[in-house]
Amino acid sequence: MFWADKIAKEIIDSGEYVPYWVDDMKTPSGRVHVGALRGVVVHDLVYKALKSKGKKAKFTYVFEDHDPMDDIPSYLPREKFEKYLGMPLFKIPSPVEGYENYARFYAGEFQKVFRAIGCEPEIIWTKDLYTSGRMNDLIKEVLDKAAEVRKIYEELYDKKIPENWYPFQLYCPACGKVSTTQVLDWDGENVTYECVVDKVPWAKGCGVKGKTSPFSSSSGIVGKLPWKIEWACKWKVIGVTIEGAGKDHMSAGGSHDLASLISQRIINYPIPYPIAYEWLLIGGRKMSSSRGVGISAKDMLEILPPELIRFLMVRIKVNTQINFDPSQKDTIPSLFDDYQKAYLDYKKNPKSDMGRIFELSQIREIEKPPMDARFWNLTQWVQMPNMKDDIKKEGLEEWAKYARVWVERFAPEDQKFIVQKELPEAVKHLSNEQKKFLAELSKIIGEYKNPEEFQTKIYDLGKDIGLKSWQAFEAIYKALLGKHHGPKAAWLILSLDKEFVKQRFEEASK
């Protein structure tokens, strides 16, 4: 049974997680890396597996737009954004005009990607949870039980928590920063606070002290709960019953453990069904949005079609790490080939694991891959000047777009070829038999239109002259490409102007 179907069955059989409300979340602190897509896809698959079993389910995605900026992404001008360090993301201007704020811009960019790959959750903005007043009762409950919250922290992390530490982060009424503001007391109605000048190394506080209500309203958000505590409170406010996270959050003593204790002992809400999933690495490295490490989710749509992005994540078990390295020679071509094999498995048995993987990799309707040949062949065709019409005729334009990207950005040099405008230096090393072969081949250029028949003729012609097959084809590649190797010779020759090829072979044979 496919892993998402197993999870759905376990959830249903337990009878504990009704109604079925699946949720995921992300802080849009910058350009969202592709690793975050795995979380969206994992939750989307569980949601769809529940629905396929006839259950009514809901899928939401929370954007943490109220978290503070604690670092400036490497691709943004530091001088422009440094003054916003420590401020909530929704108060920071968008790096691109036309967007409400910083968080909305990067969240919107990420939304476009996960919707393109078939994930359609309802979007929730954490800021709105606060300004709607829905969080206020829980804020009061957490502050009233601050001593118990401190005890939970001490138990979990084995360290003493100061008695004047309160689980609430206020946006300073004077400078607007949250990272620098410390709540020192709570009297049941108001918190006492100080915006500490040197509280954190990345932002300066303004030094203001005072008292204010911690409760937000439609007129604005005044502060937030620490995110590990807030995670549990959002479960209750939204009604979440199923939510996972990456292994770093789900490991023993991690964020999920603390949220679970808050849920059990402070706010009395059942812990949602947990789904721990492994990371998606790029070339063996964990990615970072702010540091620009790895490939962004947006960039993935430029190098892979949406169904292949889904397939990359669907086919790997949730507890198995994915290491995607497009710079490796076989990574992308093999992914395309595996996708085509999955389609054949689906045709044989839609209920097999690979058949189910292919089905869940589809964006909407189930579609046959546009080509039967291997992706390697397409990467060769897109490099042949006159193959454009054939690619269009075969309905391969969409995949050809990605084949060109692979050739331009990731293909090793031995997979790239350019027909040389001038006679290559390599022809100086042709043997007399190879030159004779090219002279004879030039005489029949234009006589064959079928590439398979022409390929056989080329082979036979070389054999008649006394050449081994590799020697005959090497002569063609040296004359046209200046290399020892290349794509199938007949296809290459037929993709070029016949007078050009005829003249080149004649010139190389002298």
HELIX and SHEET records of a PDB file:
HELIX    1   1 TRP A    3  SER A   14  1                                  12    
HELIX    2   2 GLY A   35  SER A   52  1                                  18    
HELIX    3   3 ARG A   78  PHE A   81  1                                   4    
HELIX    4   4 GLU A   82  TYR A   84  5                                   3    
HELIX    5   5 LEU A   89  LYS A   91  5                                   3    
HELIX    6   6 TYR A  102  ALA A  116  1                                  15    
HELIX    7   7 THR A  126  THR A  131  1                                   6    
HELIX    8   8 ASN A  136  ASP A  144  1                                   9    
HELIX    9   9 ALA A  146  TYR A  157  1                                  12    
HELIX   10  10 TRP A  227  LYS A  234  1                                   8    
HELIX   11  11 TRP A  235  GLY A  239  3                                   5    
HELIX   12  12 LYS A  247  MET A  250  1                                   4    
HELIX   13  13 SER A  255  ARG A  265  1                                  11    
HELIX   14  14 ALA A  297  ILE A  303  1                                   7    
HELIX   15  15 PRO A  306  VAL A  314  1                                   9    
HELIX   16  16 THR A  331  LYS A  348  1                                  18    
HELIX   17  17 ASP A  353  LEU A  360  1                                   8    
HELIX   18  18 PHE A  375  TRP A  381  1                                   7    
HELIX   19  19 LYS A  388  LYS A  393  1                                   6    
HELIX   20  20 GLU A  397  ARG A  409  1                                  13    
HELIX   21  21 GLU A  413  GLN A  415  5                                   3    
HELIX   22  22 GLU A  425  HIS A  429  5                                   5    
HELIX   23  23 ASN A  432  LYS A  443  1                                  12    
HELIX   24  24 PRO A  451  ILE A  465  1                                  15    
HELIX   25  25 SER A  469  LEU A  480  1                                  12    
HELIX   26  26 ALA A  489  LEU A  494  1                                   6    
HELIX   27  27 LYS A  498  ALA A  508  1                                  11    
SHEET    1   A 3 TYR A  20  LYS A  26  0                                        
SHEET    2   A 3 ALA A  57  PHE A  63  1                                        
SHEET    3   A 3 GLU A 122  TRP A 125  1                                        
SHEET    1   B 2 GLN A 169  LEU A 170  0                                        
SHEET    2   B 2 GLY A 223  LYS A 224 -1                                        
SHEET    1   C 3 THR A 181  TRP A 186  0                                        
SHEET    2   C 3 VAL A 191  CYS A 195 -1                                        
SHEET    3   C 3 LYS A 209  THR A 212 -1                                        
SHEET    1   D 2 ALA A 245  GLY A 246  0                                        
SHEET    2   D 2 ALA A 276  TYR A 277  1                                        
SHEET    1   E 2 LEU A 280  ILE A 282  0                                        
SHEET    2   E 2 ILE A 322  PHE A 324  1                                        
END                                                                             
